[in-house]
Amino acid sequence: MADKLELIPVTEWGFFTLPRPMVIAGPCSAESERQIMETAEGLASFGIHVFRAGIWKPRTHPGCFEGVGAKGLPWLQRVQREFKMKICTEVASAKHVRECLDHGLDMVWIGARTTGNPFLMQEIADALSGTDIPVLVKNPMSPDLDLWIGALERMNRAGVRKLGVIHRGFSTWQDIPYRNDPGWRVAIELRALYPELPFFADPSHMGGDRKYLLELSQRAMDLGLEGLMIESHCQPEVALSDAKQQLRPDDLRILLGEQIVVRDADSQAADYRENINHLRADIDVIDENLLNLLKERMDISRRIGQYKKDHNIAILQLTRWDSLLDEVLQKGGRSGLGEEFLRALFNDIHEESVRIQNEILWTKE
């Protein structure tokens, strides 16, 4: 069972101004002092209060630009002094944490590669113990909710109370338009478990291309997330890392101020409350019917498992399952149901059916 997190509300961090969204913006990487100051000036001009820049860059291949290192931290301090902005960067080791604390950074975040490594997470948690600095934890590379929760628990047990998360999507082998699979379902599950946890989306890394920033940012707002971390560069076309996904400050101003629609968390209007309650009651009835149907389906799976056991037949019949899934996707598509949703739903149902049949197979009579 997941630990209950002890959190200080984000409204008490002294970082963000209302209304939503809370925004963290800045270049993927700190490349030069001039680039940092020019970008920060552009962002500060329309009210961005929290500035981000990568100092150490985890790269897949050696020889790529891996960040300027600690020499870039004084550049961030200058942003802090001259523009009165909060400054933050990614940390991936205890050494990084110590460097950031020594240079007075206001916040740090932990990247997806690091979140998936419990050893590194514990090392970072130990280094942060006894500090008051806010920490944001990105989701791991894979859609492993327990791994994400475990990383948060390590931070919290070390005494980090100003804690939040960044959803940046998941690595995938599938051919999708985005750089990473948005995987909103995992984010929604975490949100349901910890509704008090400040929740940011990172549409830059999720999309991998600035042309997707609006639709992904809007989806985050439609889901009620509190904030966005968006990459912005004064000259994105010459950026040393992730040039394609960064926006000029002026374009980010338009995105935030003119294009994104921020939804209210709730409404107390009488007509809204009455209608929404009626619709939710209808859903409750349908959900109860779904549960009864699922029980009936699994009862049949038990009978199938018994027949297979009696005739010494293997549980998995992949040809049958592939044919059934194709038919489901076709019918669902005609009904306007999303393929990703149907595939996930029926794969889960099939997995449970296999589990039940396997249980029958190994039950002694």
C-alpha positions in Angstrom: 0.0 0.0 0.0 1.3 3.5 -0.9 2.3 5.8 1.9 0.2 8.8 2.7 2.3 11.9 1.7 2.8 14.7 4.1 2.8 17.8 1.9 3.0 21.6 2.2 0.4 23.1 -0.1 1.8 24.6 -3.3 0.1 27.9 -2.4 2.5 28.2 0.5 5.7 27.7 -1.6 5.8 31.4 -2.6 6.4 30.5 -6.2 3.3 30.8 -8.3 0.6 33.3 -8.9 -3.1 32.6 -9.6 -5.0 32.0 -11.7 -3.9 28.7 -13.2 -1.9 27.5 -14.9 1.2 27.7 -12.8 4.1 27.9 -15.3 7.7 26.9 -15.3 9.5 28.0 -18.5 13.0 28.3 -19.9 15.4 26.6 -22.3 16.1 22.9 -22.4 19.7 23.6 -21.7 21.8 26.5 -20.4 24.1 27.2 -23.3 25.6 30.6 -22.6 25.1 33.5 -20.2 23.7 35.6 -23.0 21.2 33.0 -24.1 20.0 32.6 -20.5 19.6 36.3 -19.8 17.9 37.0 -23.1 15.4 34.2 -22.7 14.7 35.1 -19.0 14.1 38.8 -20.0 11.6 37.7 -22.6 9.8 35.4 -20.2 9.8 37.9 -17.3 8.2 40.5 -19.6 4.8 38.8 -19.5 4.9 37.5 -15.9 6.7 34.2 -15.9 8.0 33.8 -12.3 9.8 30.4 -12.4 12.7 29.9 -14.8 14.1 26.5 -15.7 17.3 25.5 -17.5 19.1 22.2 -17.8 22.6 22.4 -16.3 23.5 18.7 -16.6 21.9 16.9 -19.5 21.5 13.1 -19.5 22.0 12.0 -23.1 21.7 8.6 -24.6 24.9 8.7 -26.6 28.3 10.1 -25.4 29.7 13.0 -27.4 26.3 14.8 -27.5 26.0 18.1 -25.7 25.6 17.1 -22.0 25.2 20.6 -20.6 27.7 23.2 -19.4 27.8 21.8 -15.9 28.2 23.8 -12.7 29.6 26.8 -14.5 26.1 27.6 -15.6 24.7 27.9 -12.1 25.9 31.5 -11.7 24.0 32.4 -14.8 20.8 31.2 -13.1 21.7 33.2 -10.0 21.9 36.3 -12.2 18.4 35.6 -13.5 17.3 35.3 -9.9 18.9 38.6 -8.9 18.0 40.7 -11.9 14.6 39.5 -12.8 13.5 38.3 -9.3 12.5 35.0 -10.8 12.7 31.6 -9.0 15.3 29.3 -10.6 15.4 25.6 -11.0 17.2 22.8 -12.8 17.3 19.0 -13.0 19.4 16.9 -10.6 20.5 13.4 -11.0 23.0 12.8 -8.2 23.8 13.9 -4.7 26.6 16.0 -6.2 24.2 17.9 -8.3 22.0 18.6 -5.3 24.9 20.0 -3.3 26.0 22.3 -6.2 22.4 23.6 -6.5 22.1 24.2 -2.7 25.5 26.0 -2.7 24.3 28.3 -5.5 20.9 29.1 -3.8 18.6 27.5 -6.4 14.9 27.7 -5.4 13.7 24.4 -6.7 15.0 21.2 -8.4 13.3 18.5 -10.5 14.2 14.9 -11.0 14.2 13.5 -14.6 12.5 10.4 -15.9 15.6 8.4 -16.2 16.5 9.1 -12.6 13.0 8.5 -11.2 13.2 4.9 -12.5 16.4 4.2 -10.4 15.6 3.6 -6.7 19.3 3.8 -5.8 19.7 7.3 -7.3 16.4 8.4 -5.9 17.6 7.4 -2.4 20.9 9.1 -2.9 19.1 12.3 -3.9 16.6 12.0 -1.1 19.4 11.7 1.4 21.2 14.8 0.0 17.9 16.8 0.3 17.2 15.7 3.8 17.0 18.7 6.2 16.4 21.2 3.4 13.3 23.2 2.6 13.7 23.2 -1.2 10.7 22.2 -3.4 11.2 19.1 -5.5 9.3 18.0 -8.6 9.5 14.4 -9.7 8.9 13.4 -13.4 7.3 10.2 -14.2 9.6 7.2 -15.0 10.4 6.3 -18.6 8.0 3.3 -18.4 4.3 3.6 -17.3 5.0 2.1 -13.9 2.8 3.9 -11.4 4.4 2.1 -8.4 7.9 3.2 -9.5 6.7 6.8 -9.6 5.0 6.5 -6.2 8.1 4.9 -4.7 10.2 7.9 -5.8 7.7 10.3 -4.2 7.8 8.2 -1.0 11.6 8.3 -0.8 11.5 12.1 -1.1 8.8 12.4 1.5 10.5 10.1 4.0 13.6 12.2 3.7 11.6 15.2 4.8 10.7 16.8 1.5 7.3 18.4 2.1 7.2 20.8 -0.8 6.7 18.0 -3.3 5.1 17.8 -6.8 5.1 15.8 -10.0 5.7 16.5 -13.7 4.0 14.3 -16.3 6.1 14.1 -19.4 4.7 10.9 -21.0 6.3 7.5 -21.5 8.8 6.0 -23.9 7.0 3.7 -26.5 7.9 1.5 -29.4 4.6 2.3 -31.1 4.4 4.6 -34.1 2.7 7.7 -32.6 2.9 11.4 -33.6 4.4 12.4 -30.3 7.9 12.0 -28.9 6.4 10.2 -25.9 3.1 8.4 -25.3 1.0 10.9 -23.3 -0.3 8.0 -21.1 -2.8 10.2 -19.4 -4.4 7.2 -17.8 -1.4 6.7 -15.5 -1.4 10.4 -14.6 -5.1 10.2 -13.8 -4.5 7.2 -11.5 -1.8 9.1 -9.6 -4.0 12.2 -9.4 -6.8 10.1 -7.9 -4.5 8.6 -5.3 -2.9 12.0 -4.3 -5.3 14.8 -5.3 -3.4 17.2 -3.0 -0.1 16.7 -5.0 0.8 19.7 -7.3 0.6 18.3 -10.8 2.5 19.8 -13.8 2.4 18.6 -17.4 5.5 18.8 -19.7 4.1 19.1 -23.2 7.5 19.9 -24.6 8.9 16.4 -23.9 5.6 14.8 -24.4 5.2 16.1 -27.9 8.8 16.6 -29.0 7.6 19.2 -31.5 6.3 22.7 -30.8 3.4 22.1 -33.1 1.9 19.8 -30.5 2.3 22.2 -27.5 -1.2 23.7 -27.7 -3.1 20.5 -27.9 -1.2 18.8 -25.1 -1.2 21.8 -22.9 -5.0 22.1 -23.4 -5.5 18.5 -22.6 -3.6 19.0 -19.3 -5.9 22.0 -18.5 -9.0 20.0 -19.4 -7.9 17.3 -16.9 -7.6 20.0 -14.2 -3.8 19.9 -13.8 -2.3 22.8 -11.9 0.6 23.7 -14.1 2.8 23.4 -17.2 6.6 23.1 -17.6 7.3 24.4 -21.1 10.7 24.8 -22.8 11.4 28.3 -24.2 14.5 29.6 -26.0 15.4 33.0 -27.4 16.6 31.3 -30.6 15.2 27.8 -30.7 16.5 27.1 -34.2 20.1 27.1 -33.0 19.5 25.4 -29.6 22.1 22.8 -28.7 19.4 20.3 -27.5 15.7 19.7 -28.3 15.6 22.6 -30.8 12.4 21.4 -32.4 10.3 21.5 -29.2 11.2 24.9 -27.8 9.2 28.1 -28.3 10.3 31.7 -28.4 9.2 33.7 -25.4 6.8 35.7 -27.5 5.1 32.6 -28.9 4.8 31.2 -25.4 3.1 34.4 -24.3 0.5 33.9 -27.1 0.1 30.2 -26.2 -0.6 31.0 -22.6 -2.5 34.2 -22.9 -4.6 33.8 -26.0 -4.8 30.1 -27.0 -5.2 27.9 -23.9 -8.6 27.7 -22.2 -8.3 27.1 -18.5 -11.2 25.1 -17.0 -12.7 25.8 -13.6 -12.2 23.0 -11.0 -15.9 23.0 -10.1 -19.1 25.1 -10.1 -21.8 25.6 -7.5 -24.3 26.9 -10.0 -27.7 25.3 -9.3 -28.4 24.1 -12.9 -24.9 22.7 -13.2 -25.1 20.8 -9.9 -28.5 19.4 -10.7 -27.6 18.2 -14.2 -24.2 16.8 -13.3 -25.7 14.8 -10.4 -28.3 13.3 -12.7 -25.7 12.3 -15.3 -23.4 10.8 -12.6 -26.3 8.8 -11.3 -26.8 7.4 -14.8 -23.1 6.5 -14.9 -23.4 4.7 -11.5 -26.2 2.5 -12.9 -24.2 1.7 -16.0 -21.1 0.9 -13.9 -23.0 -1.5 -11.8 -24.3 -3.3 -15.0 -20.7 -3.4 -16.3 -19.5 -5.1 -13.1 -22.3 -7.7 -13.4 -21.4 -8.3 -17.0 -17.7 -8.7 -16.1 -18.6 -11.2 -13.4 -20.7 -13.2 -15.9 -17.7 -13.2 -18.4 -15.3 -14.4 -15.8 -17.7 -17.2 -14.7 -17.6 -18.4 -18.3 -13.8 -18.1 -18.3 -13.8 -20.5 -15.3 -15.9 -23.0 -17.2 -13.6 -22.7 -20.2 -10.6 -23.2 -17.9 -12.2 -26.4 -16.6 -12.8 -27.7 -20.1 -9.2 -27.0 -21.1 -8.0 -28.8 -17.9 -10.2 -31.8 -18.6 -8.9 -32.1 -22.1 -5.2 -31.1 -21.3 -5.3 -28.0 -23.5 -3.0 -25.0 -23.1 -4.6 -21.9 -21.7 -3.3 -19.4 -24.2 -5.0 -19.5 -27.7 -3.3 -16.5 -29.3 -4.9 -16.9 -32.7 -8.3 -16.8 -31.2 -7.4 -13.7 -29.0 -5.9 -11.8 -31.9 -9.0 -12.4 -34.0 -11.3 -11.3 -31.2 -9.3 -8.1 -30.5 -9.3 -7.1 -34.1 -13.1 -7.5 -34.2 -13.5 -5.5 -31.0 -11.3 -2.7 -32.4 -13.3 -2.5 -35.6 -16.7 -2.5 -33.8 -15.5 0.0 -31.3 -14.2 2.3 -34.0 -17.6 2.3 -35.6 -19.0 3.3 -32.2 -16.6 6.2 -31.8 -14.5 4.5 -29.1 -10.8 5.1 -29.1 -8.5 2.3 -30.1 -6.0 2.9 -27.3 -8.8 2.7 -24.7 -10.3 -0.5 -26.2 -6.9 -2.2 -26.6 -6.0 -1.5 -22.9 -9.4 -2.5 -21.6 -9.7 -5.8 -23.5 -6.1 -6.7 -22.8 -6.8 -6.3 -19.1 -9.9 -8.4 -19.4 -8.0 -11.1 -21.3 -5.2 -11.0 -18.7 -7.7 -11.6 -15.9 -9.4 -14.4 -17.8 -6.0 -16.1 -18.3 -5.3 -15.7 -14.6 -8.6 -17.4 -13.7 -8.0 -20.2 -16.1 -4.5 -20.7 -14.8 -5.9 -20.9 -11.3 -8.4 -23.6 -12.4 -5.5 -25.5 -14.1 -3.5 -25.8 -10.9 -6.4 -26.4 -8.5 -6.3 -29.8 -7.0 -9.6 -31.7 -7.2 
